[in-house]
Amino acid sequence: MERLVIDVDNAANARLLVRLMKELDFVKAISTEAFTGGQALTEIDWVRPGRPASNQEMESMVAEAEAEYETHRGMPLEKAKALTRSRFDTWKKENGL
């Protein structure tokens, strides 16, 4: 099963598109939601390229990073670099690069 995310310019057009899509036999489910912008990430939002983080999300990331640094729970820089390189090398091999 695949998930499709579509942004529509207004609610009336969204309702029209939903009615059209419900007529298709292969469409399993349709749900709509109003986009208000600036909301915290939802389960599927992280995959939307170009979506700017909200102030709340940025503050949360910074606070988490500062807490890890202060309690020495974070990964040392050299270990993080090695892990990233290893994962990148694995990805390149898997993709024939």
Secondary structure, 3 states (H helix, E strand, C coil): CCCCCCCCCCHHHHHHHHHHHHCCCCCCCCCCCCCCCCCCCCCCHHHCCCCCCCHHHHHHHHHHHHHHHHCCCCCCHHHHHHHHHHHHHHHHHHCCC
